[in-house]
Amino acid sequence: VLVSNLVRNAYIHSACGAFIDVYTEGTTLVVENDGERRLDGDRIFERFYQGSKREGSTGLGLALVRAVCNCYGLRAEYDFRDGRHRFRIVRP
């Protein structure tokens, strides 16, 4: 659920032809995708929050990511730099 929601979110919210990268940094999972502007990092993991509505989006995907992380002692992080959204799942 966690990985599929991150990848699906990147796919739905990327422009046609954009790149999505999935990789690890040690024990951290990273999912990156191209984007035009920073998302509201304080709200993106809230249930039903949809910053910019896209067809096929319910506003639950990232909330489920956060819920799974909380169950397993992981941490979900978001950052935006150099035109890329970067979601990290960190195992402390």
PyMOL Python script that loads the backbone (N, CA, C, O; Angstrom):
from pymol import cmd

cmd.read_pdbstr("""\
ATOM      1  N   VAL A   1       0.834  -1.183   0.000  1.00  0.00           N
ATOM      2  CA  VAL A   1       0.000   0.000   0.000  1.00  0.00           C
ATOM      3  C   VAL A   1       0.876   1.243   0.000  1.00  0.00           C
ATOM      4  O   VAL A   1       0.640   2.178  -0.765  1.00  0.00           O
ATOM      5  N   LEU A   2       1.868   1.251   0.844  1.00  0.00           N
ATOM      6  CA  LEU A   2       2.734   2.417   0.967  1.00  0.00           C
ATOM      7  C   LEU A   2       3.439   2.741  -0.359  1.00  0.00           C
ATOM      8  O   LEU A   2       3.364   3.870  -0.844  1.00  0.00           O
ATOM      9  N   VAL A   3       4.107   1.769  -0.926  1.00  0.00           N
ATOM     10  CA  VAL A   3       4.867   1.998  -2.162  1.00  0.00           C
ATOM     11  C   VAL A   3       3.934   2.271  -3.332  1.00  0.00           C
ATOM     12  O   VAL A   3       4.182   3.189  -4.114  1.00  0.00           O
ATOM     13  N   SER A   4       2.878   1.503  -3.465  1.00  0.00           N
ATOM     14  CA  SER A   4       1.975   1.712  -4.604  1.00  0.00           C
ATOM     15  C   SER A   4       1.302   3.080  -4.529  1.00  0.00           C
ATOM     16  O   SER A   4       1.098   3.712  -5.565  1.00  0.00           O
ATOM     17  N   ASN A   5       0.953   3.550  -3.339  1.00  0.00           N
ATOM     18  CA  ASN A   5       0.351   4.880  -3.224  1.00  0.00           C
ATOM     19  C   ASN A   5       1.337   5.985  -3.571  1.00  0.00           C
ATOM     20  O   ASN A   5       0.956   6.969  -4.205  1.00  0.00           O
ATOM     21  N   LEU A   6       2.580   5.846  -3.174  1.00  0.00           N
ATOM     22  CA  LEU A   6       3.590   6.854  -3.532  1.00  0.00           C
ATOM     23  C   LEU A   6       3.815   6.906  -5.037  1.00  0.00           C
ATOM     24  O   LEU A   6       3.878   7.989  -5.620  1.00  0.00           O
ATOM     25  N   VAL A   7       3.938   5.742  -5.667  1.00  0.00           N
ATOM     26  CA  VAL A   7       4.175   5.705  -7.113  1.00  0.00           C
ATOM     27  C   VAL A   7       2.935   6.175  -7.865  1.00  0.00           C
ATOM     28  O   VAL A   7       3.048   6.930  -8.831  1.00  0.00           O
ATOM     29  N   ARG A   8       1.769   5.745  -7.439  1.00  0.00           N
ATOM     30  CA  ARG A   8       0.521   6.181  -8.093  1.00  0.00           C
ATOM     31  C   ARG A   8       0.360   7.692  -7.966  1.00  0.00           C
ATOM     32  O   ARG A   8      -0.019   8.359  -8.929  1.00  0.00           O
ATOM     33  N   ASN A   9       0.641   8.227  -6.804  1.00  0.00           N
ATOM     34  CA  ASN A   9       0.555   9.665  -6.583  1.00  0.00           C
ATOM     35  C   ASN A   9       1.496  10.412  -7.530  1.00  0.00           C
ATOM     36  O   ASN A   9       1.114  11.420  -8.125  1.00  0.00           O
ATOM     37  N   ALA A  10       2.714   9.919  -7.664  1.00  0.00           N
ATOM     38  CA  ALA A  10       3.684  10.546  -8.565  1.00  0.00           C
ATOM     39  C   ALA A  10       3.189  10.493 -10.008  1.00  0.00           C
ATOM     40  O   ALA A  10       3.334  11.463 -10.753  1.00  0.00           O
ATOM     41  N   TYR A  11       2.613   9.377 -10.397  1.00  0.00           N
ATOM     42  CA  TYR A  11       2.113   9.213 -11.764  1.00  0.00           C
ATOM     43  C   TYR A  11       0.928  10.152 -12.044  1.00  0.00           C
ATOM     44  O   TYR A  11       0.900  10.842 -13.063  1.00  0.00           O
ATOM     45  N   ILE A  12      -0.034  10.167 -11.140  1.00  0.00           N
ATOM     46  CA  ILE A  12      -1.235  10.989 -11.336  1.00  0.00           C
ATOM     47  C   ILE A  12      -0.897  12.474 -11.388  1.00  0.00           C
ATOM     48  O   ILE A  12      -1.490  13.225 -12.163  1.00  0.00           O
ATOM     49  N   HIS A  13       0.048  12.891 -10.571  1.00  0.00           N
ATOM     50  CA  HIS A  13       0.332  14.320 -10.444  1.00  0.00           C
ATOM     51  C   HIS A  13       1.514  14.785 -11.287  1.00  0.00           C
ATOM     52  O   HIS A  13       1.994  15.904 -11.106  1.00  0.00           O
ATOM     53  N   SER A  14       1.987  13.954 -12.196  1.00  0.00           N
ATOM     54  CA  SER A  14       3.071  14.346 -13.101  1.00  0.00           C
ATOM     55  C   SER A  14       2.498  14.665 -14.480  1.00  0.00           C
ATOM     56  O   SER A  14       1.486  14.100 -14.894  1.00  0.00           O
ATOM     57  N   ALA A  15       3.149  15.561 -15.164  1.00  0.00           N
ATOM     58  CA  ALA A  15       2.753  15.880 -16.539  1.00  0.00           C
ATOM     59  C   ALA A  15       3.129  14.721 -17.451  1.00  0.00           C
ATOM     60  O   ALA A  15       4.003  13.917 -17.129  1.00  0.00           O
ATOM     61  N   CYS A  16       2.462  14.649 -18.581  1.00  0.00           N
ATOM     62  CA  CYS A  16       2.769  13.622 -19.565  1.00  0.00           C
ATOM     63  C   CYS A  16       4.243  13.730 -19.974  1.00  0.00           C
ATOM     64  O   CYS A  16       4.721  14.815 -20.306  1.00  0.00           O
ATOM     65  N   GLY A  17       4.945  12.622 -19.948  1.00  0.00           N
ATOM     66  CA  GLY A  17       6.355  12.609 -20.324  1.00  0.00           C
ATOM     67  C   GLY A  17       7.313  12.940 -19.191  1.00  0.00           C
ATOM     68  O   GLY A  17       8.527  12.951 -19.394  1.00  0.00           O
ATOM     69  N   ALA A  18       6.787  13.209 -18.003  1.00  0.00           N
ATOM     70  CA  ALA A  18       7.641  13.524 -16.851  1.00  0.00           C
ATOM     71  C   ALA A  18       8.327  12.254 -16.349  1.00  0.00           C
ATOM     72  O   ALA A  18       7.890  11.140 -16.640  1.00  0.00           O
ATOM     73  N   PHE A  19       9.387  12.438 -15.605  1.00  0.00           N
ATOM     74  CA  PHE A  19      10.142  11.315 -15.061  1.00  0.00           C
ATOM     75  C   PHE A  19       9.751  11.037 -13.618  1.00  0.00           C
ATOM     76  O   PHE A  19       9.544  11.959 -12.830  1.00  0.00           O
ATOM     77  N   ILE A  20       9.653   9.747 -13.281  1.00  0.00           N
ATOM     78  CA  ILE A  20       9.431   9.290 -11.912  1.00  0.00           C
ATOM     79  C   ILE A  20      10.597   8.382 -11.558  1.00  0.00           C
ATOM     80  O   ILE A  20      10.898   7.435 -12.286  1.00  0.00           O
ATOM     81  N   ASP A  21      11.243   8.666 -10.455  1.00  0.00           N
ATOM     82  CA  ASP A  21      12.368   7.854  -9.998  1.00  0.00           C
ATOM     83  C   ASP A  21      12.020   7.226  -8.655  1.00  0.00           C
ATOM     84  O   ASP A  21      11.486   7.892  -7.768  1.00  0.00           O
ATOM     85  N   VAL A  22      12.326   5.945  -8.512  1.00  0.00           N
ATOM     86  CA  VAL A  22      12.140   5.224  -7.260  1.00  0.00           C
ATOM     87  C   VAL A  22      13.470   4.558  -6.941  1.00  0.00           C
ATOM     88  O   VAL A  22      14.003   3.802  -7.753  1.00  0.00           O
ATOM     89  N   TYR A  23      14.005   4.840  -5.757  1.00  0.00           N
ATOM     90  CA  TYR A  23      15.302   4.276  -5.382  1.00  0.00           C
ATOM     91  C   TYR A  23      15.446   4.282  -3.865  1.00  0.00           C
ATOM     92  O   TYR A  23      14.605   4.828  -3.151  1.00  0.00           O
ATOM     93  N   THR A  24      16.518   3.671  -3.384  1.00  0.00           N
ATOM     94  CA  THR A  24      16.794   3.660  -1.952  1.00  0.00           C
ATOM     95  C   THR A  24      18.094   4.404  -1.682  1.00  0.00           C
ATOM     96  O   THR A  24      18.999   4.466  -2.513  1.00  0.00           O
ATOM     97  N   GLU A  25      18.141   4.962  -0.482  1.00  0.00           N
ATOM     98  CA  GLU A  25      19.364   5.566   0.065  1.00  0.00           C
ATOM     99  C   GLU A  25      19.584   4.885   1.406  1.00  0.00           C
ATOM    100  O   GLU A  25      19.040   5.325   2.419  1.00  0.00           O
ATOM    101  N   GLY A  26      20.359   3.835   1.424  1.00  0.00           N
ATOM    102  CA  GLY A  26      20.509   3.055   2.649  1.00  0.00           C
ATOM    103  C   GLY A  26      19.181   2.402   2.998  1.00  0.00           C
ATOM    104  O   GLY A  26      18.672   1.580   2.236  1.00  0.00           O
ATOM    105  N   THR A  27      18.610   2.767   4.160  1.00  0.00           N
ATOM    106  CA  THR A  27      17.328   2.200   4.586  1.00  0.00           C
ATOM    107  C   THR A  27      16.160   3.148   4.287  1.00  0.00           C
ATOM    108  O   THR A  27      15.070   2.977   4.832  1.00  0.00           O
ATOM    109  N   THR A  28      16.381   4.132   3.434  1.00  0.00           N
ATOM    110  CA  THR A  28      15.340   5.102   3.082  1.00  0.00           C
ATOM    111  C   THR A  28      14.856   4.867   1.656  1.00  0.00           C
ATOM    112  O   THR A  28      15.661   4.753   0.732  1.00  0.00           O
ATOM    113  N   LEU A  29      13.532   4.795   1.480  1.00  0.00           N
ATOM    114  CA  LEU A  29      12.918   4.683   0.161  1.00  0.00           C
ATOM    115  C   LEU A  29      12.610   6.095  -0.337  1.00  0.00           C
ATOM    116  O   LEU A  29      12.068   6.913   0.406  1.00  0.00           O
ATOM    117  N   VAL A  30      12.955   6.379  -1.592  1.00  0.00           N
ATOM    118  CA  VAL A  30      12.728   7.698  -2.166  1.00  0.00           C
ATOM    119  C   VAL A  30      11.914   7.551  -3.449  1.00  0.00           C
ATOM    120  O   VAL A  30      12.217   6.710  -4.295  1.00  0.00           O
ATOM    121  N   VAL A  31      10.872   8.383  -3.585  1.00  0.00           N
ATOM    122  CA  VAL A  31      10.089   8.470  -4.812  1.00  0.00           C
ATOM    123  C   VAL A  31      10.093   9.938  -5.232  1.00  0.00           C
ATOM    124  O   VAL A  31       9.643  10.811  -4.490  1.00  0.00           O
ATOM    125  N   GLU A  32      10.608  10.196  -6.435  1.00  0.00           N
ATOM    126  CA  GLU A  32      10.696  11.563  -6.949  1.00  0.00           C
ATOM    127  C   GLU A  32       9.944  11.678  -8.259  1.00  0.00           C
ATOM    128  O   GLU A  32       9.903  10.737  -9.051  1.00  0.00           O
ATOM    129  N   ASN A  33       9.349  12.842  -8.481  1.00  0.00           N
ATOM    130  CA  ASN A  33       8.720  13.117  -9.773  1.00  0.00           C
ATOM    131  C   ASN A  33       8.839  14.604 -10.091  1.00  0.00           C
ATOM    132  O   ASN A  33       8.963  15.446  -9.202  1.00  0.00           O
ATOM    133  N   ASP A  34       8.797  14.897 -11.394  1.00  0.00           N
ATOM    134  CA  ASP A  34       8.866  16.280 -11.848  1.00  0.00           C
ATOM    135  C   ASP A  34       7.632  17.037 -11.383  1.00  0.00           C
ATOM    136  O   ASP A  34       6.549  16.465 -11.265  1.00  0.00           O
ATOM    137  N   GLY A  35       7.803  18.327 -11.121  1.00  0.00           N
ATOM    138  CA  GLY A  35       6.681  19.160 -10.708  1.00  0.00           C
ATOM    139  C   GLY A  35       6.958  20.623 -10.988  1.00  0.00           C
ATOM    140  O   GLY A  35       8.101  21.032 -11.191  1.00  0.00           O
ATOM    141  N   GLU A  36       5.898  21.392 -10.993  1.00  0.00           N
ATOM    142  CA  GLU A  36       6.028  22.815 -11.295  1.00  0.00           C
ATOM    143  C   GLU A  36       6.215  23.673 -10.065  1.00  0.00           C
ATOM    144  O   GLU A  36       6.897  24.697 -10.114  1.00  0.00           O
ATOM    145  N   ARG A  37       5.604  23.259  -8.943  1.00  0.00           N
ATOM    146  CA  ARG A  37       5.705  24.069  -7.733  1.00  0.00           C
ATOM    147  C   ARG A  37       5.606  23.206  -6.487  1.00  0.00           C
ATOM    148  O   ARG A  37       5.102  22.084  -6.523  1.00  0.00           O
ATOM    149  N   ARG A  38       6.094  23.751  -5.392  1.00  0.00           N
ATOM    150  CA  ARG A  38       6.072  23.069  -4.092  1.00  0.00           C
ATOM    151  C   ARG A  38       4.629  22.824  -3.643  1.00  0.00           C
ATOM    152  O   ARG A  38       3.750  23.660  -3.849  1.00  0.00           O
ATOM    153  N   LEU A  39       4.408  21.674  -3.033  1.00  0.00           N
ATOM    154  CA  LEU A  39       3.113  21.362  -2.434  1.00  0.00           C
ATOM    155  C   LEU A  39       3.082  21.886  -1.004  1.00  0.00           C
ATOM    156  O   LEU A  39       4.119  22.257  -0.456  1.00  0.00           O
ATOM    157  N   ASP A  40       1.925  21.917  -0.411  1.00  0.00           N
ATOM    158  CA  ASP A  40       1.778  22.348   0.976  1.00  0.00           C
ATOM    159  C   ASP A  40       2.246  21.210   1.885  1.00  0.00           C
ATOM    160  O   ASP A  40       1.467  20.329   2.247  1.00  0.00           O
ATOM    161  N   GLY A  41       3.506  21.243   2.241  1.00  0.00           N
ATOM    162  CA  GLY A  41       4.110  20.172   3.028  1.00  0.00           C
ATOM    163  C   GLY A  41       3.456  19.937   4.373  1.00  0.00           C
ATOM    164  O   GLY A  41       3.584  18.853   4.943  1.00  0.00           O
ATOM    165  N   ASP A  42       2.744  20.955   4.900  1.00  0.00           N
ATOM    166  CA  ASP A  42       2.062  20.802   6.182  1.00  0.00           C
ATOM    167  C   ASP A  42       0.739  20.057   6.040  1.00  0.00           C
ATOM    168  O   ASP A  42       0.211  19.553   7.031  1.00  0.00           O
ATOM    169  N   ARG A  43       0.190  19.978   4.815  1.00  0.00           N
ATOM    170  CA  ARG A  43      -1.139  19.412   4.644  1.00  0.00           C
ATOM    171  C   ARG A  43      -1.213  18.195   3.733  1.00  0.00           C
ATOM    172  O   ARG A  43      -2.224  17.494   3.751  1.00  0.00           O
ATOM    173  N   ILE A  44      -0.193  17.916   2.945  1.00  0.00           N
ATOM    174  CA  ILE A  44      -0.315  16.870   1.923  1.00  0.00           C
ATOM    175  C   ILE A  44      -0.598  15.479   2.474  1.00  0.00           C
ATOM    176  O   ILE A  44      -1.124  14.629   1.756  1.00  0.00           O
ATOM    177  N   PHE A  45      -0.258  15.235   3.733  1.00  0.00           N
ATOM    178  CA  PHE A  45      -0.504  13.914   4.319  1.00  0.00           C
ATOM    179  C   PHE A  45      -1.847  13.849   5.055  1.00  0.00           C
ATOM    180  O   PHE A  45      -2.156  12.838   5.686  1.00  0.00           O
ATOM    181  N   GLU A  46      -2.658  14.938   4.977  1.00  0.00           N
ATOM    182  CA  GLU A  46      -3.977  14.959   5.597  1.00  0.00           C
ATOM    183  C   GLU A  46      -4.992  14.234   4.718  1.00  0.00           C
ATOM    184  O   GLU A  46      -4.908  14.282   3.491  1.00  0.00           O
ATOM    185  N   ARG A  47      -5.940  13.570   5.348  1.00  0.00           N
ATOM    186  CA  ARG A  47      -7.008  12.902   4.610  1.00  0.00           C
ATOM    187  C   ARG A  47      -7.813  13.895   3.799  1.00  0.00           C
ATOM    188  O   ARG A  47      -8.162  14.973   4.280  1.00  0.00           O
ATOM    189  N   PHE A  48      -8.103  13.524   2.573  1.00  0.00           N
ATOM    190  CA  PHE A  48      -8.948  14.256   1.639  1.00  0.00           C
ATOM    191  C   PHE A  48      -8.363  15.589   1.168  1.00  0.00           C
ATOM    192  O   PHE A  48      -9.022  16.313   0.421  1.00  0.00           O
ATOM    193  N   TYR A  49      -7.148  15.928   1.583  1.00  0.00           N
ATOM    194  CA  TYR A  49      -6.547  17.166   1.094  1.00  0.00           C
ATOM    195  C   TYR A  49      -6.125  16.981  -0.362  1.00  0.00           C
ATOM    196  O   TYR A  49      -5.427  16.024  -0.698  1.00  0.00           O
ATOM    197  N   GLN A  50      -6.548  17.889  -1.207  1.00  0.00           N
ATOM    198  CA  GLN A  50      -6.199  17.849  -2.624  1.00  0.00           C
ATOM    199  C   GLN A  50      -5.783  19.246  -3.045  1.00  0.00           C
ATOM    200  O   GLN A  50      -6.627  20.066  -3.407  1.00  0.00           O
ATOM    201  N   GLY A  51      -4.499  19.519  -3.000  1.00  0.00           N
ATOM    202  CA  GLY A  51      -4.012  20.843  -3.361  1.00  0.00           C
ATOM    203  C   GLY A  51      -4.483  21.276  -4.728  1.00  0.00           C
ATOM    204  O   GLY A  51      -5.124  22.319  -4.858  1.00  0.00           O
ATOM    205  N   SER A  52      -4.184  20.513  -5.730  1.00  0.00           N
ATOM    206  CA  SER A  52      -4.678  20.781  -7.088  1.00  0.00           C
ATOM    207  C   SER A  52      -5.356  19.503  -7.557  1.00  0.00           C
ATOM    208  O   SER A  52      -4.700  18.490  -7.801  1.00  0.00           O
ATOM    209  N   LYS A  53      -6.648  19.561  -7.676  1.00  0.00           N
ATOM    210  CA  LYS A  53      -7.448  18.374  -8.000  1.00  0.00           C
ATOM    211  C   LYS A  53      -7.058  17.795  -9.343  1.00  0.00           C
ATOM    212  O   LYS A  53      -6.983  18.514 -10.339  1.00  0.00           O
ATOM    213  N   ARG A  54      -6.814  16.510  -9.370  1.00  0.00           N
ATOM    214  CA  ARG A  54      -6.535  15.775 -10.606  1.00  0.00           C
ATOM    215  C   ARG A  54      -7.528  14.641 -10.719  1.00  0.00           C
ATOM    216  O   ARG A  54      -7.930  14.060  -9.712  1.00  0.00           O
ATOM    217  N   GLU A  55      -7.923  14.325 -11.928  1.00  0.00           N
ATOM    218  CA  GLU A  55      -8.819  13.199 -12.140  1.00  0.00           C
ATOM    219  C   GLU A  55      -8.140  11.927 -11.649  1.00  0.00           C
ATOM    220  O   GLU A  55      -6.965  11.694 -11.931  1.00  0.00           O
ATOM    221  N   GLY A  56      -8.874  11.118 -10.923  1.00  0.00           N
ATOM    222  CA  GLY A  56      -8.325   9.882 -10.398  1.00  0.00           C
ATOM    223  C   GLY A  56      -7.747  10.038  -9.004  1.00  0.00           C
ATOM    224  O   GLY A  56      -7.244   9.069  -8.435  1.00  0.00           O
ATOM    225  N   SER A  57      -7.809  11.242  -8.442  1.00  0.00           N
ATOM    226  CA  SER A  57      -7.262  11.495  -7.117  1.00  0.00           C
ATOM    227  C   SER A  57      -8.388  11.602  -6.093  1.00  0.00           C
ATOM    228  O   SER A  57      -9.371  12.310  -6.314  1.00  0.00           O
ATOM    229  N   THR A  58      -8.238  10.891  -4.966  1.00  0.00           N
ATOM    230  CA  THR A  58      -9.251  10.945  -3.910  1.00  0.00           C
ATOM    231  C   THR A  58      -8.793  11.756  -2.709  1.00  0.00           C
ATOM    232  O   THR A  58      -9.604  12.109  -1.853  1.00  0.00           O
ATOM    233  N   GLY A  59      -7.500  12.053  -2.640  1.00  0.00           N
ATOM    234  CA  GLY A  59      -6.985  12.748  -1.472  1.00  0.00           C
ATOM    235  C   GLY A  59      -6.700  11.809  -0.316  1.00  0.00           C
ATOM    236  O   GLY A  59      -6.512  12.262   0.813  1.00  0.00           O
ATOM    237  N   LEU A  60      -6.664  10.510  -0.576  1.00  0.00           N
ATOM    238  CA  LEU A  60      -6.401   9.537   0.486  1.00  0.00           C
ATOM    239  C   LEU A  60      -5.030   8.872   0.384  1.00  0.00           C
ATOM    240  O   LEU A  60      -4.537   8.339   1.378  1.00  0.00           O
ATOM    241  N   GLY A  61      -4.410   8.892  -0.780  1.00  0.00           N
ATOM    242  CA  GLY A  61      -3.170   8.151  -0.994  1.00  0.00           C
ATOM    243  C   GLY A  61      -2.065   8.491  -0.019  1.00  0.00           C
ATOM    244  O   GLY A  61      -1.488   7.594   0.596  1.00  0.00           O
ATOM    245  N   LEU A  62      -1.756   9.770   0.136  1.00  0.00           N
ATOM    246  CA  LEU A  62      -0.667  10.149   1.037  1.00  0.00           C
ATOM    247  C   LEU A  62      -1.071  10.029   2.499  1.00  0.00           C
ATOM    248  O   LEU A  62      -0.218   9.817   3.361  1.00  0.00           O
ATOM    249  N   ALA A  63      -2.365  10.163   2.786  1.00  0.00           N
ATOM    250  CA  ALA A  63      -2.838   9.931   4.158  1.00  0.00           C
ATOM    251  C   ALA A  63      -2.629   8.469   4.539  1.00  0.00           C
ATOM    252  O   ALA A  63      -2.249   8.168   5.671  1.00  0.00           O
ATOM    253  N   LEU A  64      -2.878   7.558   3.593  1.00  0.00           N
ATOM    254  CA  LEU A  64      -2.627   6.132   3.858  1.00  0.00           C
ATOM    255  C   LEU A  64      -1.136   5.854   4.010  1.00  0.00           C
ATOM    256  O   LEU A  64      -0.740   5.021   4.825  1.00  0.00           O
ATOM    257  N   VAL A  65      -0.318   6.539   3.239  1.00  0.00           N
ATOM    258  CA  VAL A  65       1.136   6.410   3.382  1.00  0.00           C
ATOM    259  C   VAL A  65       1.536   6.781   4.805  1.00  0.00           C
ATOM    260  O   VAL A  65       2.278   6.046   5.457  1.00  0.00           O
ATOM    261  N   ARG A  66       1.049   7.911   5.283  1.00  0.00           N
ATOM    262  CA  ARG A  66       1.379   8.353   6.646  1.00  0.00           C
ATOM    263  C   ARG A  66       0.866   7.358   7.677  1.00  0.00           C
ATOM    264  O   ARG A  66       1.569   7.070   8.645  1.00  0.00           O
ATOM    265  N   ALA A  67      -0.346   6.822   7.495  1.00  0.00           N
ATOM    266  CA  ALA A  67      -0.913   5.865   8.447  1.00  0.00           C
ATOM    267  C   ALA A  67      -0.071   4.587   8.507  1.00  0.00           C
ATOM    268  O   ALA A  67       0.194   4.072   9.594  1.00  0.00           O
ATOM    269  N   VAL A  68       0.346   4.077   7.358  1.00  0.00           N
ATOM    270  CA  VAL A  68       1.196   2.879   7.329  1.00  0.00           C
ATOM    271  C   VAL A  68       2.523   3.173   8.023  1.00  0.00           C
ATOM    272  O   VAL A  68       3.012   2.361   8.808  1.00  0.00           O
ATOM    273  N   CYS A  69       3.098   4.328   7.732  1.00  0.00           N
ATOM    274  CA  CYS A  69       4.362   4.706   8.389  1.00  0.00           C
ATOM    275  C   CYS A  69       4.194   4.730   9.910  1.00  0.00           C
ATOM    276  O   CYS A  69       5.043   4.216  10.638  1.00  0.00           O
ATOM    277  N   ASN A  70       3.115   5.320  10.380  1.00  0.00           N
ATOM    278  CA  ASN A  70       2.875   5.388  11.821  1.00  0.00           C
ATOM    279  C   ASN A  70       2.751   4.003  12.443  1.00  0.00           C
ATOM    280  O   ASN A  70       3.226   3.776  13.555  1.00  0.00           O
ATOM    281  N   CYS A  71       2.116   3.080  11.733  1.00  0.00           N
ATOM    282  CA  CYS A  71       1.963   1.708  12.253  1.00  0.00           C
ATOM    283  C   CYS A  71       3.292   0.973  12.385  1.00  0.00           C
ATOM    284  O   CYS A  71       3.468   0.158  13.290  1.00  0.00           O
ATOM    285  N   TYR A  72       4.217   1.259  11.488  1.00  0.00           N
ATOM    286  CA  TYR A  72       5.475   0.517  11.446  1.00  0.00           C
ATOM    287  C   TYR A  72       6.679   1.308  11.944  1.00  0.00           C
ATOM    288  O   TYR A  72       7.818   0.874  11.767  1.00  0.00           O
ATOM    289  N   GLY A  73       6.446   2.451  12.559  1.00  0.00           N
ATOM    290  CA  GLY A  73       7.538   3.228  13.124  1.00  0.00           C
ATOM    291  C   GLY A  73       8.417   3.886  12.069  1.00  0.00           C
ATOM    292  O   GLY A  73       9.604   4.115  12.302  1.00  0.00           O
ATOM    293  N   LEU A  74       7.841   4.190  10.911  1.00  0.00           N
ATOM    294  CA  LEU A  74       8.566   4.867   9.833  1.00  0.00           C
ATOM    295  C   LEU A  74       8.178   6.344   9.820  1.00  0.00           C
ATOM    296  O   LEU A  74       7.238   6.754  10.501  1.00  0.00           O
ATOM    297  N   ARG A  75       8.898   7.124   9.051  1.00  0.00           N
ATOM    298  CA  ARG A  75       8.609   8.549   8.935  1.00  0.00           C
ATOM    299  C   ARG A  75       8.477   8.924   7.463  1.00  0.00           C
ATOM    300  O   ARG A  75       9.348   8.589   6.660  1.00  0.00           O
ATOM    301  N   ALA A  76       7.398   9.614   7.101  1.00  0.00           N
ATOM    302  CA  ALA A  76       7.188  10.085   5.729  1.00  0.00           C
ATOM    303  C   ALA A  76       7.596  11.550   5.663  1.00  0.00           C
ATOM    304  O   ALA A  76       7.172  12.360   6.487  1.00  0.00           O
ATOM    305  N   GLU A  77       8.420  11.882   4.679  1.00  0.00           N
ATOM    306  CA  GLU A  77       8.892  13.253   4.513  1.00  0.00           C
ATOM    307  C   GLU A  77       8.646  13.717   3.083  1.00  0.00           C
ATOM    308  O   GLU A  77       8.611  12.910   2.154  1.00  0.00           O
ATOM    309  N   TYR A  78       8.477  15.031   2.918  1.00  0.00           N
ATOM    310  CA  TYR A  78       8.291  15.625   1.596  1.00  0.00           C
ATOM    311  C   TYR A  78       9.219  16.823   1.457  1.00  0.00           C
ATOM    312  O   TYR A  78       9.421  17.588   2.399  1.00  0.00           O
ATOM    313  N   ASP A  79       9.779  16.967   0.254  1.00  0.00           N
ATOM    314  CA  ASP A  79      10.621  18.120  -0.061  1.00  0.00           C
ATOM    315  C   ASP A  79      10.448  18.427  -1.545  1.00  0.00           C
ATOM    316  O   ASP A  79      10.072  17.554  -2.327  1.00  0.00           O
ATOM    317  N   PHE A  80      10.720  19.655  -1.924  1.00  0.00           N
ATOM    318  CA  PHE A  80      10.663  20.056  -3.329  1.00  0.00           C
ATOM    319  C   PHE A  80      11.909  20.877  -3.620  1.00  0.00           C
ATOM    320  O   PHE A  80      12.182  21.877  -2.957  1.00  0.00           O
ATOM    321  N   ARG A  81      12.661  20.436  -4.627  1.00  0.00           N
ATOM    322  CA  ARG A  81      13.844  21.206  -5.033  1.00  0.00           C
ATOM    323  C   ARG A  81      14.190  20.884  -6.474  1.00  0.00           C
ATOM    324  O   ARG A  81      13.982  19.767  -6.949  1.00  0.00           O
ATOM    325  N   ASP A  82      14.711  21.864  -7.145  1.00  0.00           N
ATOM    326  CA  ASP A  82      15.122  21.714  -8.545  1.00  0.00           C
ATOM    327  C   ASP A  82      14.010  21.164  -9.427  1.00  0.00           C
ATOM    328  O   ASP A  82      14.267  20.365 -10.328  1.00  0.00           O
ATOM    329  N   GLY A  83      12.752  21.598  -9.167  1.00  0.00           N
ATOM    330  CA  GLY A  83      11.635  21.162  -9.982  1.00  0.00           C
ATOM    331  C   GLY A  83      11.208  19.722  -9.782  1.00  0.00           C
ATOM    332  O   GLY A  83      10.573  19.131 -10.655  1.00  0.00           O
ATOM    333  N   ARG A  84      11.556  19.148  -8.624  1.00  0.00           N
ATOM    334  CA  ARG A  84      11.222  17.739  -8.348  1.00  0.00           C
ATOM    335  C   ARG A  84      10.582  17.617  -6.970  1.00  0.00           C
ATOM    336  O   ARG A  84      11.066  18.182  -5.989  1.00  0.00           O
ATOM    337  N   HIS A  85       9.474  16.859  -6.919  1.00  0.00           N
ATOM    338  CA  HIS A  85       8.870  16.479  -5.645  1.00  0.00           C
ATOM    339  C   HIS A  85       9.648  15.270  -5.150  1.00  0.00           C
ATOM    340  O   HIS A  85       9.978  14.373  -5.926  1.00  0.00           O
ATOM    341  N   ARG A  86       9.935  15.252  -3.864  1.00  0.00           N
ATOM    342  CA  ARG A  86      10.713  14.147  -3.302  1.00  0.00           C
ATOM    343  C   ARG A  86      10.040  13.654  -2.027  1.00  0.00           C
ATOM    344  O   ARG A  86       9.965  14.368  -1.028  1.00  0.00           O
ATOM    345  N   PHE A  87       9.553  12.420  -2.083  1.00  0.00           N
ATOM    346  CA  PHE A  87       8.947  11.774  -0.930  1.00  0.00           C
ATOM    347  C   PHE A  87       9.927  10.731  -0.414  1.00  0.00           C
ATOM    348  O   PHE A  87      10.449   9.917  -1.176  1.00  0.00           O
ATOM    349  N   ARG A  88      10.166  10.770   0.891  1.00  0.00           N
ATOM    350  CA  ARG A  88      11.110   9.840   1.519  1.00  0.00           C
ATOM    351  C   ARG A  88      10.384   9.073   2.623  1.00  0.00           C
ATOM    352  O   ARG A  88       9.644   9.654   3.416  1.00  0.00           O
ATOM    353  N   ILE A  89      10.607   7.776   2.658  1.00  0.00           N
ATOM    354  CA  ILE A  89      10.130   6.939   3.757  1.00  0.00           C
ATOM    355  C   ILE A  89      11.372   6.514   4.519  1.00  0.00           C
ATOM    356  O   ILE A  89      12.192   5.739   4.028  1.00  0.00           O
ATOM    357  N   VAL A  90      11.490   7.040   5.731  1.00  0.00           N
ATOM    358  CA  VAL A  90      12.703   6.874   6.524  1.00  0.00           C
ATOM    359  C   VAL A  90      12.462   5.868   7.635  1.00  0.00           C
ATOM    360  O   VAL A  90      11.483   5.958   8.375  1.00  0.00           O
ATOM    361  N   ARG A  91      13.367   4.916   7.739  1.00  0.00           N
ATOM    362  CA  ARG A  91      13.349   3.987   8.868  1.00  0.00           C
ATOM    363  C   ARG A  91      14.397   4.473   9.854  1.00  0.00           C
ATOM    364  O   ARG A  91      15.595   4.381   9.589  1.00  0.00           O
ATOM    365  N   PRO A  92      13.943   4.996  11.004  1.00  0.00           N
ATOM    366  CA  PRO A  92      14.906   5.543  11.999  1.00  0.00           C
ATOM    367  C   PRO A  92      15.821   4.485  12.577  1.00  0.00           C
ATOM    368  O   PRO A  92      16.670   4.792  13.414  1.00  0.00           O
TER     369      PRO A  92
END
""", "prot")
cmd.dss("prot")
cmd.show_as("cartoon", "prot")
cmd.util.cbc("prot")
cmd.orient("prot")
